[in-house]
Amino acid sequence: MRYKSADQYYRGRFGRKIYRVSLDIGTTCPNRDGTRGEGGCIFCSAGGSGEFALSYEDIDSAISRVSGKAGEGAGYLAYFQSYTGTYCDVSYLKQCIDKVMAHPMILGVIIATRPDSIPDDTLDLLASYNREFPVFVELGLQTASDVTAERINRCYRTEEFVAAVSRLHRHNIHVTAHVIIGLPGEVVEDMLDTVRLVVDAGCEGIKFTALYVLRGTVLAQMYERGEFDVLGMEEYFDIIDRALDLIPGSMTVFRLTGDGPKNLMIAPLWTNNKRQVINYINRRFG
Ligand code: SF4
């Protein structure tokens, strides 16, 4: 295999296959409520990128949704996926983590968040939990370019990402960067620069996704006005191929691409055909 996959990483760390249990803890996002910005990132759907998540209160149902395919001996990580998973009072975050960790099948937590939403008390909480069980933080970087960041209304500067990674690393917290390939106005070299920044920041993991155009987003309006085009499947994986050359063997590639909510997907439609995409990945990178 050309890269260290999530499965390889998890088997090395937990000695078994691991499934993520997507959960929503009811937070919103500082880029939606006016604290950092309004309207959110232009690609972000009304569900805050957590369309597949169930409430953390309903952890049993969330586990049953994945346990059917998991089989005997699998382990589970609670994944706070929706919106900004640390954008709440620290005592509430503690309550949510305690609730999911009380479940005997949950081995650790993954929290998707923004680099500007990890105040010191939250970091201290995560650091103390990280001494008891694995805590993973996923930061939505999308791009290293502040120009593109402005275009997509990310509403934080890339230097805030770099600073957040180093604060998390001071507490040995595993950090994965979420990166979008194909953002409007970017050329391939910009996308590779994003990967270089993630590597230079020392992130332990990276997650790629092709830019999706989802119904109801500002991006959808731009797409309908013909302001940019989405990547074809081959074109997308040609860029991923070059990105993989930049990634050290110690870094885990948690995802080569994702699949968005089908009911909202406008383009690129190849991402809806999960089986075809997986077969393609296995042939080309397996
Ligand atoms: S920071 Fe995340 S949740 Fe907030 S608008 Fe952007 S993508 Fe959506």
py3Dmol code that shows the C-alpha trace and the ligand (Angstrom):
import py3Dmol

protein = """\
ATOM      1  CA  MET A   1       0.000   0.000   0.000  1.00  0.00           C
ATOM      2  CA  ARG A   2       1.241   3.497  -0.866  1.00  0.00           C
ATOM      3  CA  TYR A   3       0.280   4.985   2.516  1.00  0.00           C
ATOM      4  CA  LYS A   4      -0.515   4.110   6.123  1.00  0.00           C
ATOM      5  CA  SER A   5      -4.300   3.681   6.230  1.00  0.00           C
ATOM      6  CA  ALA A   6      -6.682   4.247   9.127  1.00  0.00           C
ATOM      7  CA  ASP A   7      -7.138   0.492   9.439  1.00  0.00           C
ATOM      8  CA  GLN A   8      -3.383  -0.083   9.728  1.00  0.00           C
ATOM      9  CA  TYR A   9      -3.071   2.699  12.290  1.00  0.00           C
ATOM     10  CA  TYR A  10      -5.985   1.485  14.413  1.00  0.00           C
ATOM     11  CA  ARG A  11      -4.876  -2.149  14.307  1.00  0.00           C
ATOM     12  CA  GLY A  12      -1.408  -1.046  15.415  1.00  0.00           C
ATOM     13  CA  ARG A  13      -2.806   1.032  18.257  1.00  0.00           C
ATOM     14  CA  PHE A  14      -5.801  -1.030  19.404  1.00  0.00           C
ATOM     15  CA  GLY A  15      -4.961  -4.470  18.023  1.00  0.00           C
ATOM     16  CA  ARG A  16      -8.307  -4.740  16.258  1.00  0.00           C
ATOM     17  CA  LYS A  17     -10.566  -3.224  13.674  1.00  0.00           C
ATOM     18  CA  ILE A  18     -12.020   0.100  14.786  1.00  0.00           C
ATOM     19  CA  TYR A  19     -15.257   1.795  13.736  1.00  0.00           C
ATOM     20  CA  ARG A  20     -16.201   5.395  14.278  1.00  0.00           C
ATOM     21  CA  VAL A  21     -19.583   6.128  15.782  1.00  0.00           C
ATOM     22  CA  SER A  22     -20.782   9.470  14.421  1.00  0.00           C
ATOM     23  CA  LEU A  23     -22.389  11.628  17.093  1.00  0.00           C
ATOM     24  CA  ASP A  24     -23.824  15.104  17.423  1.00  0.00           C
ATOM     25  CA  ILE A  25     -23.383  16.816  20.790  1.00  0.00           C
ATOM     26  CA  GLY A  26     -25.563  19.762  19.804  1.00  0.00           C
ATOM     27  CA  THR A  27     -22.864  22.401  19.430  1.00  0.00           C
ATOM     28  CA  THR A  28     -23.017  25.057  16.737  1.00  0.00           C
ATOM     29  CA  CYS A  29     -20.080  26.838  15.130  1.00  0.00           C
ATOM     30  CA  PRO A  30     -18.394  30.223  15.713  1.00  0.00           C
ATOM     31  CA  ASN A  31     -18.409  30.686  11.969  1.00  0.00           C
ATOM     32  CA  ARG A  32     -22.184  30.520  11.913  1.00  0.00           C
ATOM     33  CA  ASP A  33     -23.287  32.404  15.009  1.00  0.00           C
ATOM     34  CA  GLY A  34     -21.351  35.623  14.319  1.00  0.00           C
ATOM     35  CA  THR A  35     -18.497  35.050  16.781  1.00  0.00           C
ATOM     36  CA  ARG A  36     -15.963  34.537  13.981  1.00  0.00           C
ATOM     37  CA  GLY A  37     -18.235  34.764  10.969  1.00  0.00           C
ATOM     38  CA  GLU A  38     -21.746  34.341   9.675  1.00  0.00           C
ATOM     39  CA  GLY A  39     -23.198  31.840   7.241  1.00  0.00           C
ATOM     40  CA  GLY A  40     -20.418  29.317   7.753  1.00  0.00           C
ATOM     41  CA  CYS A  41     -17.875  27.994   5.265  1.00  0.00           C
ATOM     42  CA  ILE A  42     -19.379  28.189   1.788  1.00  0.00           C
ATOM     43  CA  PHE A  43     -19.366  24.402   1.313  1.00  0.00           C
ATOM     44  CA  CYS A  44     -20.867  23.526   4.699  1.00  0.00           C
ATOM     45  CA  SER A  45     -24.389  22.113   4.703  1.00  0.00           C
ATOM     46  CA  ALA A  46     -27.093  23.010   7.189  1.00  0.00           C
ATOM     47  CA  GLY A  47     -26.169  19.846   9.123  1.00  0.00           C
ATOM     48  CA  GLY A  48     -22.666  21.165   9.821  1.00  0.00           C
ATOM     49  CA  SER A  49     -20.973  18.267   8.001  1.00  0.00           C
ATOM     50  CA  GLY A  50     -22.576  15.802  10.380  1.00  0.00           C
ATOM     51  CA  GLU A  51     -25.532  14.496   8.383  1.00  0.00           C
ATOM     52  CA  PHE A  52     -24.821  10.909   9.424  1.00  0.00           C
ATOM     53  CA  ALA A  53     -24.547  11.681  13.145  1.00  0.00           C
ATOM     54  CA  LEU A  54     -27.024  10.748  15.894  1.00  0.00           C
ATOM     55  CA  SER A  55     -27.327  12.507  19.237  1.00  0.00           C
ATOM     56  CA  TYR A  56     -24.640  11.492  21.735  1.00  0.00           C
ATOM     57  CA  GLU A  57     -27.507  10.695  24.121  1.00  0.00           C
ATOM     58  CA  ASP A  58     -28.440   7.883  21.786  1.00  0.00           C
ATOM     59  CA  ILE A  59     -25.057   6.197  21.737  1.00  0.00           C
ATOM     60  CA  ASP A  60     -26.616   2.692  21.704  1.00  0.00           C
ATOM     61  CA  SER A  61     -28.482   3.365  18.447  1.00  0.00           C
ATOM     62  CA  ALA A  62     -25.412   5.019  16.956  1.00  0.00           C
ATOM     63  CA  ILE A  63     -23.321   1.945  17.758  1.00  0.00           C
ATOM     64  CA  SER A  64     -25.982  -0.431  16.401  1.00  0.00           C
ATOM     65  CA  ARG A  65     -25.906   1.419  13.091  1.00  0.00           C
ATOM     66  CA  VAL A  66     -22.297   0.352  12.567  1.00  0.00           C
ATOM     67  CA  SER A  67     -22.044  -2.834  14.620  1.00  0.00           C
ATOM     68  CA  GLY A  68     -23.931  -4.863  11.976  1.00  0.00           C
ATOM     69  CA  LYS A  69     -21.004  -4.686   9.597  1.00  0.00           C
ATOM     70  CA  ALA A  70     -18.365  -4.602  12.344  1.00  0.00           C
ATOM     71  CA  GLY A  71     -18.533  -8.198  13.528  1.00  0.00           C
ATOM     72  CA  GLU A  72     -17.026  -9.781  16.647  1.00  0.00           C
ATOM     73  CA  GLY A  73     -14.042  -8.192  18.330  1.00  0.00           C
ATOM     74  CA  ALA A  74     -14.305  -4.758  16.732  1.00  0.00           C
ATOM     75  CA  GLY A  75     -13.770  -1.617  18.799  1.00  0.00           C
ATOM     76  CA  TYR A  76     -15.501   1.751  18.588  1.00  0.00           C
ATOM     77  CA  LEU A  77     -14.492   5.375  18.891  1.00  0.00           C
ATOM     78  CA  ALA A  78     -17.085   8.038  19.658  1.00  0.00           C
ATOM     79  CA  TYR A  79     -16.806  10.644  16.922  1.00  0.00           C
ATOM     80  CA  PHE A  80     -18.178  14.105  17.737  1.00  0.00           C
ATOM     81  CA  GLN A  81     -18.597  14.979  14.099  1.00  0.00           C
ATOM     82  CA  SER A  82     -21.178  17.723  13.702  1.00  0.00           C
ATOM     83  CA  TYR A  83     -20.305  21.423  13.564  1.00  0.00           C
ATOM     84  CA  THR A  84     -17.524  22.463  15.992  1.00  0.00           C
ATOM     85  CA  GLY A  85     -17.222  19.759  18.639  1.00  0.00           C
ATOM     86  CA  THR A  86     -15.461  21.876  21.276  1.00  0.00           C
ATOM     87  CA  TYR A  87     -17.578  24.996  20.796  1.00  0.00           C
ATOM     88  CA  CYS A  88     -19.345  24.725  24.126  1.00  0.00           C
ATOM     89  CA  ASP A  89     -18.838  25.195  27.812  1.00  0.00           C
ATOM     90  CA  VAL A  90     -16.104  22.924  29.122  1.00  0.00           C
ATOM     91  CA  SER A  91     -18.439  21.362  31.712  1.00  0.00           C
ATOM     92  CA  TYR A  92     -20.885  20.411  28.953  1.00  0.00           C
ATOM     93  CA  LEU A  93     -18.079  18.883  26.884  1.00  0.00           C
ATOM     94  CA  LYS A  94     -17.016  16.911  29.954  1.00  0.00           C
ATOM     95  CA  GLN A  95     -20.578  15.646  30.412  1.00  0.00           C
ATOM     96  CA  CYS A  96     -20.728  14.510  26.766  1.00  0.00           C
ATOM     97  CA  ILE A  97     -17.370  12.752  26.901  1.00  0.00           C
ATOM     98  CA  ASP A  98     -18.185  11.091  30.239  1.00  0.00           C
ATOM     99  CA  LYS A  99     -21.509   9.873  28.844  1.00  0.00           C
ATOM    100  CA  VAL A 100     -19.987   8.191  25.788  1.00  0.00           C
ATOM    101  CA  MET A 101     -16.946   6.846  27.630  1.00  0.00           C
ATOM    102  CA  ALA A 102     -19.256   5.162  30.152  1.00  0.00           C
ATOM    103  CA  HIS A 103     -20.359   2.886  27.319  1.00  0.00           C
ATOM    104  CA  PRO A 104     -18.362  -0.353  27.584  1.00  0.00           C
ATOM    105  CA  MET A 105     -17.787  -0.589  23.828  1.00  0.00           C
ATOM    106  CA  ILE A 106     -16.286   2.890  23.404  1.00  0.00           C
ATOM    107  CA  LEU A 107     -12.483   2.981  23.545  1.00  0.00           C
ATOM    108  CA  GLY A 108     -11.825   6.685  22.980  1.00  0.00           C
ATOM    109  CA  VAL A 109     -13.105   9.884  21.409  1.00  0.00           C
ATOM    110  CA  ILE A 110     -12.491  11.779  18.202  1.00  0.00           C
ATOM    111  CA  ILE A 111     -13.536  15.428  18.211  1.00  0.00           C
ATOM    112  CA  ALA A 112     -13.900  17.425  15.000  1.00  0.00           C
ATOM    113  CA  THR A 113     -13.387  21.103  15.648  1.00  0.00           C
ATOM    114  CA  ARG A 114     -11.844  24.396  14.560  1.00  0.00           C
ATOM    115  CA  PRO A 115      -8.380  25.565  15.663  1.00  0.00           C
ATOM    116  CA  ASP A 116      -9.870  28.758  17.107  1.00  0.00           C
ATOM    117  CA  SER A 117     -12.253  26.866  19.374  1.00  0.00           C
ATOM    118  CA  ILE A 118      -9.925  25.140  21.831  1.00  0.00           C
ATOM    119  CA  PRO A 119      -9.544  27.474  24.811  1.00  0.00           C
ATOM    120  CA  ASP A 120      -7.135  26.565  27.612  1.00  0.00           C
ATOM    121  CA  ASP A 121      -9.748  24.975  29.894  1.00  0.00           C
ATOM    122  CA  THR A 122     -10.937  22.748  27.032  1.00  0.00           C
ATOM    123  CA  LEU A 123      -7.363  21.819  26.190  1.00  0.00           C
ATOM    124  CA  ASP A 124      -6.721  20.948  29.858  1.00  0.00           C
ATOM    125  CA  LEU A 125      -9.796  18.719  29.891  1.00  0.00           C
ATOM    126  CA  LEU A 126      -8.745  16.927  26.702  1.00  0.00           C
ATOM    127  CA  ALA A 127      -5.195  16.573  28.037  1.00  0.00           C
ATOM    128  CA  SER A 128      -6.413  14.982  31.266  1.00  0.00           C
ATOM    129  CA  TYR A 129      -8.672  12.537  29.367  1.00  0.00           C
ATOM    130  CA  ASN A 130      -5.835  11.764  26.973  1.00  0.00           C
ATOM    131  CA  ARG A 131      -3.905  10.326  29.896  1.00  0.00           C
ATOM    132  CA  GLU A 132      -6.790   7.892  30.555  1.00  0.00           C
ATOM    133  CA  PHE A 133      -7.966   6.950  27.056  1.00  0.00           C
ATOM    134  CA  PRO A 134      -7.161   7.988  23.471  1.00  0.00           C
ATOM    135  CA  VAL A 135      -8.347  11.446  22.459  1.00  0.00           C
ATOM    136  CA  PHE A 136      -8.076  12.402  18.805  1.00  0.00           C
ATOM    137  CA  VAL A 137      -8.688  15.911  17.503  1.00  0.00           C
ATOM    138  CA  GLU A 138      -9.594  16.599  13.883  1.00  0.00           C
ATOM    139  CA  LEU A 139      -9.037  20.149  12.718  1.00  0.00           C
ATOM    140  CA  GLY A 140     -10.879  21.445   9.665  1.00  0.00           C
ATOM    141  CA  LEU A 141      -8.074  23.143   7.773  1.00  0.00           C
ATOM    142  CA  GLN A 142      -9.320  22.657   4.199  1.00  0.00           C
ATOM    143  CA  THR A 143      -6.562  24.865   2.757  1.00  0.00           C
ATOM    144  CA  ALA A 144      -3.258  26.412   3.819  1.00  0.00           C
ATOM    145  CA  SER A 145      -3.938  29.469   1.690  1.00  0.00           C
ATOM    146  CA  ASP A 146      -5.369  32.464   3.539  1.00  0.00           C
ATOM    147  CA  VAL A 147      -6.576  33.802   0.190  1.00  0.00           C
ATOM    148  CA  THR A 148      -8.634  30.676  -0.451  1.00  0.00           C
ATOM    149  CA  ALA A 149      -9.683  30.668   3.211  1.00  0.00           C
ATOM    150  CA  GLU A 150     -11.198  34.089   2.680  1.00  0.00           C
ATOM    151  CA  ARG A 151     -12.906  32.934  -0.509  1.00  0.00           C
ATOM    152  CA  ILE A 152     -14.513  30.011   1.316  1.00  0.00           C
ATOM    153  CA  ASN A 153     -15.348  32.133   4.378  1.00  0.00           C
ATOM    154  CA  ARG A 154     -13.347  29.917   6.748  1.00  0.00           C
ATOM    155  CA  CYS A 155     -12.900  32.873   9.100  1.00  0.00           C
ATOM    156  CA  TYR A 156      -9.631  31.916  10.731  1.00  0.00           C
ATOM    157  CA  ARG A 157      -6.044  32.339   9.609  1.00  0.00           C
ATOM    158  CA  THR A 158      -3.785  29.397   8.809  1.00  0.00           C
ATOM    159  CA  GLU A 159      -1.358  30.466  11.538  1.00  0.00           C
ATOM    160  CA  GLU A 160      -4.148  29.691  14.046  1.00  0.00           C
ATOM    161  CA  PHE A 161      -4.172  26.106  12.760  1.00  0.00           C
ATOM    162  CA  VAL A 162      -0.398  25.785  13.197  1.00  0.00           C
ATOM    163  CA  ALA A 163      -0.608  27.222  16.723  1.00  0.00           C
ATOM    164  CA  ALA A 164      -3.474  24.876  17.670  1.00  0.00           C
ATOM    165  CA  VAL A 165      -1.540  21.827  16.459  1.00  0.00           C
ATOM    166  CA  SER A 166       1.423  22.788  18.581  1.00  0.00           C
ATOM    167  CA  ARG A 167      -0.781  23.417  21.688  1.00  0.00           C
ATOM    168  CA  LEU A 168      -2.420  19.993  21.244  1.00  0.00           C
ATOM    169  CA  HIS A 169       0.951  18.352  20.737  1.00  0.00           C
ATOM    170  CA  ARG A 170       2.234  19.774  24.002  1.00  0.00           C
ATOM    171  CA  HIS A 171      -0.296  17.380  25.566  1.00  0.00           C
ATOM    172  CA  ASN A 172       0.465  14.493  23.206  1.00  0.00           C
ATOM    173  CA  ILE A 173      -2.942  14.753  21.590  1.00  0.00           C
ATOM    174  CA  HIS A 174      -3.153  13.117  18.188  1.00  0.00           C
ATOM    175  CA  VAL A 175      -4.111  15.646  15.502  1.00  0.00           C
ATOM    176  CA  THR A 176      -5.598  14.978  12.088  1.00  0.00           C
ATOM    177  CA  ALA A 177      -6.060  17.737   9.521  1.00  0.00           C
ATOM    178  CA  HIS A 178      -9.079  17.736   7.239  1.00  0.00           C
ATOM    179  CA  VAL A 179      -8.160  18.942   3.763  1.00  0.00           C
ATOM    180  CA  ILE A 180     -10.382  19.665   0.752  1.00  0.00           C
ATOM    181  CA  ILE A 181      -9.045  19.088  -2.751  1.00  0.00           C
ATOM    182  CA  GLY A 182     -10.554  21.215  -5.523  1.00  0.00           C
ATOM    183  CA  LEU A 183     -11.538  24.419  -3.719  1.00  0.00           C
ATOM    184  CA  PRO A 184     -12.560  27.268  -6.033  1.00  0.00           C
ATOM    185  CA  GLY A 185      -9.645  29.301  -7.362  1.00  0.00           C
ATOM    186  CA  GLU A 186      -6.976  26.794  -6.300  1.00  0.00           C
ATOM    187  CA  VAL A 187      -4.464  25.201  -8.648  1.00  0.00           C
ATOM    188  CA  VAL A 188      -2.849  21.848  -7.908  1.00  0.00           C
ATOM    189  CA  GLU A 189       0.241  23.492  -6.411  1.00  0.00           C
ATOM    190  CA  ASP A 190      -1.970  25.275  -3.824  1.00  0.00           C
ATOM    191  CA  MET A 191      -3.474  21.933  -2.824  1.00  0.00           C
ATOM    192  CA  LEU A 192      -0.028  20.358  -2.501  1.00  0.00           C
ATOM    193  CA  ASP A 193       1.089  23.350  -0.422  1.00  0.00           C
ATOM    194  CA  THR A 194      -1.733  22.528   1.977  1.00  0.00           C
ATOM    195  CA  VAL A 195      -0.420  18.999   2.327  1.00  0.00           C
ATOM    196  CA  ARG A 196       3.114  20.354   2.882  1.00  0.00           C
ATOM    197  CA  LEU A 197       1.821  22.599   5.662  1.00  0.00           C
ATOM    198  CA  VAL A 198       0.045  19.692   7.371  1.00  0.00           C
ATOM    199  CA  VAL A 199       3.255  17.630   7.192  1.00  0.00           C
ATOM    200  CA  ASP A 200       5.413  20.522   8.442  1.00  0.00           C
ATOM    201  CA  ALA A 201       3.010  21.153  11.341  1.00  0.00           C
ATOM    202  CA  GLY A 202       3.678  17.556  12.431  1.00  0.00           C
ATOM    203  CA  CYS A 203       0.076  16.335  12.279  1.00  0.00           C
ATOM    204  CA  GLU A 204      -0.221  12.603  12.893  1.00  0.00           C
ATOM    205  CA  GLY A 205      -3.028  12.230  10.378  1.00  0.00           C
ATOM    206  CA  ILE A 206      -4.602  13.734   7.291  1.00  0.00           C
ATOM    207  CA  LYS A 207      -8.051  13.261   5.805  1.00  0.00           C
ATOM    208  CA  PHE A 208      -8.752  14.190   2.216  1.00  0.00           C
ATOM    209  CA  THR A 209     -12.037  14.932   0.630  1.00  0.00           C
ATOM    210  CA  ALA A 210     -13.012  16.070  -2.842  1.00  0.00           C
ATOM    211  CA  LEU A 211     -14.902  19.338  -2.806  1.00  0.00           C
ATOM    212  CA  TYR A 212     -18.627  18.539  -2.826  1.00  0.00           C
ATOM    213  CA  VAL A 213     -21.318  20.911  -3.892  1.00  0.00           C
ATOM    214  CA  LEU A 214     -24.265  20.363  -1.579  1.00  0.00           C
ATOM    215  CA  ARG A 215     -27.755  21.736  -2.004  1.00  0.00           C
ATOM    216  CA  GLY A 216     -28.552  24.856  -0.003  1.00  0.00           C
ATOM    217  CA  THR A 217     -24.953  26.087   0.281  1.00  0.00           C
ATOM    218  CA  VAL A 218     -23.332  29.278  -1.000  1.00  0.00           C
ATOM    219  CA  LEU A 219     -21.042  26.991  -2.995  1.00  0.00           C
ATOM    220  CA  ALA A 220     -24.092  25.595  -4.814  1.00  0.00           C
ATOM    221  CA  GLN A 221     -25.071  29.117  -5.911  1.00  0.00           C
ATOM    222  CA  MET A 222     -21.519  29.721  -7.178  1.00  0.00           C
ATOM    223  CA  TYR A 223     -21.567  26.399  -9.005  1.00  0.00           C
ATOM    224  CA  GLU A 224     -24.897  27.156 -10.628  1.00  0.00           C
ATOM    225  CA  ARG A 225     -23.508  30.514 -11.806  1.00  0.00           C
ATOM    226  CA  GLY A 226     -20.630  28.581 -13.428  1.00  0.00           C
ATOM    227  CA  GLU A 227     -17.940  30.210 -11.257  1.00  0.00           C
ATOM    228  CA  PHE A 228     -15.904  27.019 -10.846  1.00  0.00           C
ATOM    229  CA  ASP A 229     -15.939  23.382 -11.823  1.00  0.00           C
ATOM    230  CA  VAL A 230     -15.625  20.226  -9.756  1.00  0.00           C
ATOM    231  CA  LEU A 231     -12.936  17.604 -10.253  1.00  0.00           C
ATOM    232  CA  GLY A 232     -13.504  14.400 -12.191  1.00  0.00           C
ATOM    233  CA  MET A 233     -12.591  11.162 -10.428  1.00  0.00           C
ATOM    234  CA  GLU A 234      -9.336  10.532 -12.326  1.00  0.00           C
ATOM    235  CA  GLU A 235      -8.331  14.155 -12.017  1.00  0.00           C
ATOM    236  CA  TYR A 236      -8.984  14.087  -8.267  1.00  0.00           C
ATOM    237  CA  PHE A 237      -6.954  10.936  -7.701  1.00  0.00           C
ATOM    238  CA  ASP A 238      -4.096  12.257  -9.864  1.00  0.00           C
ATOM    239  CA  ILE A 239      -3.782  15.066  -7.295  1.00  0.00           C
ATOM    240  CA  ILE A 240      -4.055  12.607  -4.400  1.00  0.00           C
ATOM    241  CA  ASP A 241      -1.320  10.543  -6.038  1.00  0.00           C
ATOM    242  CA  ARG A 242       1.000  13.550  -5.968  1.00  0.00           C
ATOM    243  CA  ALA A 243      -0.067  14.420  -2.413  1.00  0.00           C
ATOM    244  CA  LEU A 244       0.809  10.920  -1.194  1.00  0.00           C
ATOM    245  CA  ASP A 245       4.382  11.454  -2.389  1.00  0.00           C
ATOM    246  CA  LEU A 246       4.656  14.291   0.162  1.00  0.00           C
ATOM    247  CA  ILE A 247       3.351  12.332   3.132  1.00  0.00           C
ATOM    248  CA  PRO A 248       5.841  10.591   5.436  1.00  0.00           C
ATOM    249  CA  GLY A 249       5.258   6.934   6.308  1.00  0.00           C
ATOM    250  CA  SER A 250       4.686   7.903   9.952  1.00  0.00           C
ATOM    251  CA  MET A 251       1.555   9.903   9.076  1.00  0.00           C
ATOM    252  CA  THR A 252      -1.799   8.149   8.762  1.00  0.00           C
ATOM    253  CA  VAL A 253      -4.023   8.896   5.792  1.00  0.00           C
ATOM    254  CA  PHE A 254      -7.394   8.438   7.427  1.00  0.00           C
ATOM    255  CA  ARG A 255      -9.309   8.945   4.221  1.00  0.00           C
ATOM    256  CA  LEU A 256      -8.488   9.382   0.530  1.00  0.00           C
ATOM    257  CA  THR A 257     -11.928  10.787  -0.165  1.00  0.00           C
ATOM    258  CA  GLY A 258     -15.331  10.937   1.454  1.00  0.00           C
ATOM    259  CA  ASP A 259     -18.929  10.461   0.471  1.00  0.00           C
ATOM    260  CA  GLY A 260     -21.305  13.302   1.207  1.00  0.00           C
ATOM    261  CA  PRO A 261     -25.033  13.074   1.891  1.00  0.00           C
ATOM    262  CA  LYS A 262     -26.540  11.707  -1.358  1.00  0.00           C
ATOM    263  CA  ASN A 263     -29.813  13.572  -0.932  1.00  0.00           C
ATOM    264  CA  LEU A 264     -27.948  16.911  -0.951  1.00  0.00           C
ATOM    265  CA  MET A 265     -25.244  16.129  -3.495  1.00  0.00           C
ATOM    266  CA  ILE A 266     -25.195  18.245  -6.644  1.00  0.00           C
ATOM    267  CA  ALA A 267     -21.648  17.465  -7.798  1.00  0.00           C
ATOM    268  CA  PRO A 268     -19.357  15.640  -8.324  1.00  0.00           C
ATOM    269  CA  LEU A 269     -21.721  12.693  -8.677  1.00  0.00           C
ATOM    270  CA  TRP A 270     -18.921  10.113  -8.887  1.00  0.00           C
ATOM    271  CA  THR A 271     -18.514  10.531  -5.116  1.00  0.00           C
ATOM    272  CA  ASN A 272     -21.976   8.952  -4.681  1.00  0.00           C
ATOM    273  CA  ASN A 273     -20.784   5.694  -6.177  1.00  0.00           C
ATOM    274  CA  LYS A 274     -18.901   4.446  -3.154  1.00  0.00           C
ATOM    275  CA  ARG A 275     -18.272   0.949  -4.506  1.00  0.00           C
ATOM    276  CA  GLN A 276     -16.771   2.259  -7.737  1.00  0.00           C
ATOM    277  CA  VAL A 277     -14.575   4.697  -5.796  1.00  0.00           C
ATOM    278  CA  ILE A 278     -13.343   2.011  -3.394  1.00  0.00           C
ATOM    279  CA  ASN A 279     -12.536  -0.335  -6.279  1.00  0.00           C
ATOM    280  CA  TYR A 280     -10.666   2.442  -8.032  1.00  0.00           C
ATOM    281  CA  ILE A 281      -8.668   3.284  -4.861  1.00  0.00           C
ATOM    282  CA  ASN A 282      -7.793  -0.380  -4.312  1.00  0.00           C
ATOM    283  CA  ARG A 283      -6.626  -0.784  -7.901  1.00  0.00           C
ATOM    284  CA  ARG A 284      -4.605   2.402  -7.962  1.00  0.00           C
ATOM    285  CA  PHE A 285      -3.213   2.710  -4.429  1.00  0.00           C
ATOM    286  CA  GLY A 286      -3.769  -0.674  -2.784  1.00  0.00           C
TER     287      GLY A 286
END
"""
ligand_1 = """\
8
SF4
S -16.148 25.568 10.616
Fe -16.978 23.511 10.190
S -19.095 23.500 11.001
Fe -18.374 25.652 10.892
S -19.156 26.375 8.939
Fe -17.048 25.671 8.578
S -17.243 23.502 7.981
Fe -19.207 24.137 8.851
"""
view = py3Dmol.view(width=600, height=400)
view.addModel(protein, "pdb")
view.setStyle({"model": 0}, {"cartoon": {"style": "trace"}})
view.addModel(ligand_1, "xyz")
view.setStyle({"model": 1}, {"stick": {}})
view.zoomTo()
view.show()
